[in-house]
Amino acid sequence: MTNPSEPNPELQKRNATLVLILVGIIALGAVVAFNYSVVLKRQQAEEAQRPKFEHRIEQDMDFLNEEGEPFGLANMRGKVYLISYVFTQCPSQCAGVIESVKEIAAEFPNEERLEFVAVSLEPDVDRPEVLKEWAKLHDVDNAKWHFLTTPEVGETKGLHDFMTEGLMFYRVNKIDGPEKYEHDPRVALVDGSGNIRGFFDLLDLQAPELERASLKTQINQLLDEKPQRGPWLIWLVVIFGGVFLLFGLIVVNGANKRRSAGVE
């Protein structure tokens, strides 16, 4: 009969194996946690350099493009794009915005993900055929540009409300004189997920080159932006941690049962 007070070589061997297993589990968990912390810090550093989120486009609106085809901003998902206000009877400012955006576009001649959207603030006048001619006049008659108006006349207020409330552009005001409207001259930079990442006044009289340089930098950052990896890494750590903990509890419970059986 085995004396319970004497060392049990088999039990000692199992205990040593158990310790090694637990040490391995702890070490593996530490490696996963360390790697996650490294990735998280890198993402935080990258996030500080990314264009900030200004607003998320939660709604959409039915438009017609310059070809008379149905169009919505949902068509732009997956694209990085610039969107601005225009109207074809604008005597100066709108043409200046388009020319400035063309200069930006010229910096990215082969970038298929970058496109450009211009929304008419005077849709009753700017029907698709009018916008198409105006696009040709300004030499932007290509597939990367989209000139939008409402499907029907009489929808001007709804369009203005959408641009103000949905996209955070300044409200349009009708004024006397050749300009006709006081409207937002800025362009908005939108990422592939429908987030507005910044507004830029390319006609800024004080520092236009700074505005354009900033816009080009942020476009490059969005085009290079990679999907966030944080969420799946968090779940990976949680799952591995749960598996390791469960396995450890099973091993410890089995060892305790064997130890009890050995004592008895």
SULDAKA-V26113 format. One record per residue. N is the residue number from 1. PHI is phi as a letter, one per 20 degrees, with the letter a starting at -180 (999 if undefined). Layout:
BEGIN
n: (N N)
phi: (PHI PHI)
END
This chain:
BEGIN
n: (1 2 3 4 5 6 7 8 9 10 11 12 13 14 15 16 17 18 19 20 21 22 23 24 25 26 27 28 29 30 31 32 33 34 35 36 37 38 39 40 41 42 43 44 45 46 47 48 49 50 51 52 53 54 55 56 57 58 59 60 61 62 63 64 65 66 67 68 69 70 71 72 73 74 75 76 77 78 79 80 81 82 83 84 85 86 87 88 89 90 91 92 93 94 95 96 97 98 99 100 101 102 103 104 105 106 107 108 109 110 111 112 113 114 115 116 117 118 119 120 121 122 123 124 125 126 127 128 129 130 131 132 133 134 135 136 137 138 139 140 141 142 143 144 145 146 147 148 149 150 151 152 153 154 155 156 157 158 159 160 161 162 163 164 165 166 167 168 169 170 171 172 173 174 175 176 177 178 179 180 181 182 183 184 185 186 187 188 189 190 191 192 193 194 195 196 197 198 199 200 201 202 203 204 205 206 207 208 209 210 211 212 213 214 215 216 217 218 219 220 221 222 223 224 225 226 227 228 229 230 231 232 233 234 235 236 237 238 239 240 241 242 243 244 245 246 247 248 249 250 251 252 253 254 255 256 257 258 259 260 261 262 263 264)
phi: (999 f f f f e f d g f f f f f f f f f f f f f f f f f f f f f f f f f f f f f f f f f f f f f f f e f g f f e a d f e d c b f c d e f e n e g b c f f f e g n d e b d c b e b b f e f f b f f f f f f f f f f f f f f f c f d e f e e c c c c d f e c f f e e f g f f f f f f f f g e l c e b f e d c d d b e f c f n d f f f f f f f f f e e d m f f f e c e c e o f f m c d b f e f d d e c e f d n d f d r d c e f d g f e b f f f f f f f f f f f f g f f f e f d g f d g g f f f f f f f f f f f f f f f f f f f f f f f f f f f f f f f f f)
END
